[in-house]
Amino acid sequence: MVIIHLVFALLLGMTVGSFLNVVAWRVPRDESIIRPGSRCTSCGKAIRWYDNIPVLSWFILRGRCRYCGASFSIRYAMVELLTGLLFAGVFLEFGFTWLFFRNAMFISLLICVVLTDIDHWIILDSVSLGGIAVGLAFSFVPGGVGLLPSLVTAAAAFSLFFLIRIVSKLILKRRPGYTIAPEGYEDETDEFQGGMGWGDIKLAGMIGAFLGPSSTAIALFIAFLAGSLAGIAAMISGRNKRVPIPFGPFLALGAAVAVFAGQAIWQFYLIIGLNL
């Protein structure tokens, strides 16, 4: 039965991953995620159900449209596979309990964050603000963090990132024009002068709502560490340090690690702290 449940979690995750691809493509373009059905973005032909099987169809079609031969990015299949593997991992860690559904939902929202922030430099309010509401709702379930810790941690994480934005804006005001908008976003230069985007602030609140105090602390620490290392690596490679890097993916990485190992890392930190 464990193997059957594991396969079910994997298939469920891949199906959800396929849906996340649709959301990440359509919602930033103000398109419906319901109608029309899946279509080739090149020729507009509807994609048949047998050509829309997560992961498998991409390889059967060799990443091309059956009708016009236009190529589909392998990223679609990779997102589906990654979501499936993460769902399987959540099942192995928590079983089919309320915590499985909470963390599977959380992982799904984080993947959507990564996709939209990388492609469009946005984190959808429906994901972050909606995620805060969902995280608070899941605080009531058996094994949940509890409403008060969830609410307080969400507010604290939101406030911390809001404070970072204020301080960053004050610093950047002394160096007007220092931050350069990414290519293709030159008309939105003002949006990149805050040091910390509103999407990241609301995302921090969502992470706090889902994870509670200790795991959120771990998630944010990993996010800042990974972001710093990526920034250093980018500068070493010659990337212009005045062009910002989307922080949403690093927050998502930290939160995902915290889902699987947050409590273990926190306990290890406490043990080390007590022995020093």
C-alpha positions as CSV (number, residue, x, y, z in Angstrom):
1,M,0.0,0.0,0.0
2,V,2.9,2.4,0.7
3,I,4.1,1.9,-2.9
4,I,0.6,2.5,-4.3
5,H,0.2,5.6,-2.2
6,L,3.7,6.8,-3.2
7,V,2.9,6.4,-6.9
8,F,-0.4,8.2,-6.4
9,A,1.4,11.1,-4.7
10,L,3.9,11.2,-7.6
11,L,1.1,11.2,-10.3
12,L,-0.9,13.7,-8.4
13,G,2.1,16.0,-8.1
14,M,2.8,15.7,-11.8
15,T,-0.8,16.6,-12.6
16,V,-0.6,19.6,-10.3
17,G,2.7,20.6,-12.0
18,S,0.9,20.6,-15.3
19,F,-1.7,23.0,-13.9
20,L,1.0,25.2,-12.4
21,N,2.5,25.6,-15.8
22,V,-0.8,26.8,-17.1
23,V,-1.2,29.3,-14.2
24,A,2.3,30.7,-14.6
25,W,1.8,31.2,-18.3
26,R,-1.7,32.6,-18.4
27,V,-2.4,34.6,-15.2
28,P,0.4,37.1,-15.8
29,R,-1.1,37.7,-19.2
30,D,-4.6,38.2,-17.8
31,E,-5.8,35.0,-19.5
32,S,-8.3,32.5,-18.1
33,I,-6.9,29.3,-16.6
34,I,-10.0,27.5,-17.6
35,R,-10.9,28.5,-21.1
36,P,-9.8,27.8,-23.7
37,G,-8.3,24.4,-23.0
38,S,-4.6,23.6,-23.6
39,R,-3.4,24.9,-26.9
40,C,-0.2,25.3,-28.9
41,T,0.9,28.9,-28.4
42,S,2.3,28.9,-32.0
43,C,-0.5,27.5,-34.1
44,G,-3.4,27.7,-31.7
45,K,-4.5,24.1,-32.2
46,A,-6.1,22.4,-29.2
47,I,-3.8,19.8,-27.5
48,R,-5.5,16.4,-27.3
49,W,-5.7,14.7,-23.9
50,Y,-3.2,12.0,-25.1
51,D,-0.7,14.7,-25.9
52,N,-1.2,16.3,-22.6
53,I,-0.1,13.6,-20.2
54,P,2.3,15.1,-17.7
55,V,6.0,14.5,-18.4
56,L,5.4,11.5,-20.7
57,S,3.8,13.4,-23.6
58,W,6.7,15.8,-23.9
59,F,9.1,12.9,-24.5
60,I,6.7,11.1,-26.8
61,L,6.4,14.2,-29.0
62,R,10.0,15.0,-28.5
63,G,9.1,18.5,-27.3
64,R,7.2,19.5,-30.4
65,C,3.7,20.3,-31.4
66,R,2.0,17.4,-33.2
67,Y,0.5,19.9,-35.8
68,C,3.0,22.7,-36.5
69,G,6.2,21.3,-35.1
70,A,6.9,24.2,-32.9
71,S,9.1,23.3,-29.9
72,F,7.9,23.2,-26.3
73,S,10.4,24.1,-23.6
74,I,11.5,21.1,-21.6
75,R,10.9,23.2,-18.6
76,Y,7.2,22.2,-18.7
77,A,8.1,18.6,-18.3
78,M,10.7,19.4,-15.6
79,V,8.2,21.4,-13.6
80,E,5.8,18.5,-13.8
81,L,8.4,16.0,-12.7
82,L,9.8,18.2,-9.9
83,T,6.3,18.8,-8.5
84,G,5.6,15.0,-8.6
85,L,8.9,14.2,-6.8
86,L,8.2,16.8,-4.2
87,F,4.7,15.5,-3.6
88,A,6.2,12.0,-3.3
89,G,8.7,13.4,-0.8
90,V,6.0,15.0,1.2
91,F,4.1,11.7,1.4
92,L,7.2,9.9,2.6
93,E,7.8,12.5,5.3
94,F,4.2,13.0,6.5
95,G,2.1,10.1,5.1
96,F,-1.4,10.8,3.9
97,T,-2.3,13.1,6.8
98,W,-3.5,16.7,7.0
99,L,0.1,17.7,6.9
100,F,0.5,16.1,3.5
101,F,-2.3,18.2,2.1
102,R,-0.9,21.4,3.8
103,N,2.6,20.9,2.6
104,A,1.6,19.8,-0.9
105,M,-0.5,22.9,-1.2
106,F,2.4,25.0,0.1
107,I,4.9,23.4,-2.3
108,S,2.6,24.1,-5.2
109,L,2.3,27.7,-4.3
110,L,6.1,28.0,-4.0
111,I,6.6,26.5,-7.4
112,C,4.2,29.0,-8.9
113,V,6.2,31.7,-7.2
114,V,9.4,30.6,-8.8
115,L,7.9,30.4,-12.3
116,T,6.3,33.8,-12.3
117,D,9.1,35.6,-10.5
118,I,11.8,34.2,-12.9
119,D,9.7,34.9,-16.0
120,H,7.9,38.1,-15.1
121,W,9.4,39.6,-12.0
122,I,6.1,39.2,-10.2
123,I,4.7,37.1,-7.4
124,L,0.9,36.9,-7.9
125,D,-1.2,38.3,-5.1
126,S,-3.6,35.3,-5.6
127,V,-0.6,33.1,-4.5
128,S,0.9,35.2,-1.7
129,L,-2.2,36.8,-0.1
130,G,-4.3,33.8,-0.9
131,G,-1.5,31.6,0.5
132,I,-1.6,33.5,3.8
133,A,-5.3,32.7,4.1
134,V,-4.7,29.1,3.3
135,G,-1.8,28.8,5.7
136,L,-3.9,30.3,8.5
137,A,-6.7,27.8,7.7
138,F,-4.3,24.9,7.8
139,S,-3.0,26.0,11.2
140,F,-6.1,24.4,12.7
141,V,-5.5,20.9,11.4
142,P,-4.0,18.1,13.5
143,G,-0.2,18.7,13.6
144,G,-0.6,22.3,12.4
145,V,1.2,25.2,14.0
146,G,-1.9,26.7,15.6
147,L,-3.7,29.9,14.7
148,L,-1.9,32.3,17.0
149,P,1.7,31.2,16.1
150,S,0.7,31.2,12.4
151,L,-0.8,34.6,12.6
152,V,2.0,36.1,14.6
153,T,4.7,34.6,12.4
154,A,3.0,35.8,9.2
155,A,2.8,39.3,10.7
156,A,6.4,39.2,11.9
157,A,7.8,38.0,8.6
158,F,5.8,40.5,6.7
159,S,7.0,43.3,9.0
160,L,10.6,42.2,8.8
161,F,10.6,42.4,5.0
162,F,8.7,45.7,5.0
163,L,11.3,47.1,7.3
164,I,14.0,45.9,4.9
165,R,12.2,47.7,2.1
166,I,12.0,50.9,4.0
167,V,15.7,50.8,4.9
168,S,16.7,49.9,1.4
169,K,14.7,52.7,-0.1
170,L,16.4,55.2,2.3
171,I,19.8,53.9,1.2
172,L,19.0,53.9,-2.5
173,K,17.6,57.4,-2.3
174,R,21.1,58.6,-1.7
175,R,22.2,56.9,-4.9
176,P,19.4,57.8,-7.4
177,G,19.4,55.6,-10.5
178,Y,21.9,53.1,-8.9
179,T,19.6,50.2,-9.5
180,I,19.1,49.3,-13.2
181,A,15.8,47.7,-14.3
182,P,16.3,44.2,-16.0
183,E,16.2,44.1,-19.8
184,G,12.6,44.4,-21.0
185,Y,11.4,46.2,-17.8
186,E,13.0,49.6,-18.5
187,D,9.5,51.3,-18.3
188,E,9.1,50.0,-14.7
189,T,12.4,51.3,-13.4
190,D,10.7,52.9,-10.3
191,E,9.5,49.4,-9.3
192,F,13.1,48.3,-8.8
193,Q,14.2,51.1,-6.6
194,G,12.8,49.7,-3.3
195,G,15.5,47.0,-2.6
196,M,12.7,44.6,-1.6
197,G,9.7,44.0,-3.8
198,W,6.1,44.0,-2.4
199,G,5.7,40.5,-3.8
200,D,8.6,39.3,-1.6
201,I,7.1,41.0,1.4
202,K,3.7,39.3,1.0
203,L,5.5,36.0,0.2
204,A,7.3,36.2,3.5
205,G,4.0,36.6,5.2
206,M,2.7,33.4,3.4
207,I,5.7,31.4,4.5
208,G,5.2,32.5,8.1
209,A,1.5,31.5,8.0
210,F,2.3,28.0,6.8
211,L,5.4,27.2,8.8
212,G,5.2,29.0,12.1
213,P,8.1,30.5,14.1
214,S,11.0,28.1,14.1
215,S,10.7,26.7,10.5
216,T,10.1,30.2,9.2
217,A,13.4,31.4,10.8
218,I,15.2,28.5,9.1
219,A,13.5,29.3,5.7
220,L,14.5,32.9,5.8
221,F,18.0,32.2,6.9
222,I,18.5,29.7,4.0
223,A,16.9,32.2,1.6
224,F,19.2,35.0,2.6
225,L,22.2,32.7,2.5
226,A,21.4,31.3,-0.9
227,G,20.6,34.7,-2.3
228,S,23.9,36.1,-1.0
229,L,25.9,33.3,-2.5
230,A,24.1,33.6,-5.8
231,G,24.8,37.4,-5.8
232,I,28.5,36.8,-5.1
233,A,28.7,34.2,-7.9
234,A,26.9,36.5,-10.3
235,M,29.3,39.3,-9.6
236,I,32.3,37.0,-10.0
237,S,31.0,35.9,-13.4
238,G,30.8,39.5,-14.5
239,R,27.1,40.2,-14.1
240,N,26.2,43.8,-13.5
241,K,25.6,44.1,-9.7
242,R,23.3,47.0,-10.3
243,V,20.7,44.8,-12.0
244,P,18.6,43.1,-9.3
245,I,18.0,39.4,-8.9
246,P,14.5,38.0,-8.2
247,F,14.4,37.0,-4.6
248,G,11.2,34.9,-4.7
249,P,13.0,31.7,-5.9
250,F,15.4,31.9,-2.9
251,L,12.5,32.3,-0.5
252,A,10.8,29.4,-2.1
253,L,14.0,27.3,-1.8
254,G,14.4,28.2,1.9
255,A,10.7,27.4,2.6
256,A,10.9,24.0,0.7
257,V,14.0,23.0,2.8
258,A,12.1,24.0,5.9
259,V,9.2,21.8,5.0
260,F,11.3,18.7,5.0
261,A,14.1,19.6,7.5
262,G,13.1,22.8,9.3
263,Q,12.4,21.2,12.7
264,A,15.5,19.0,12.5
265,I,17.7,22.0,11.7
266,W,16.1,24.0,14.4
267,Q,16.7,21.3,17.0
268,F,20.3,20.9,15.9
269,Y,20.7,24.7,16.3
270,L,19.3,24.6,19.8
271,I,21.6,21.7,20.8
272,I,24.6,23.5,19.4
273,G,23.6,26.7,21.2
274,L,23.2,24.9,24.5
275,N,26.6,23.3,24.3
276,L,28.4,26.5,23.5
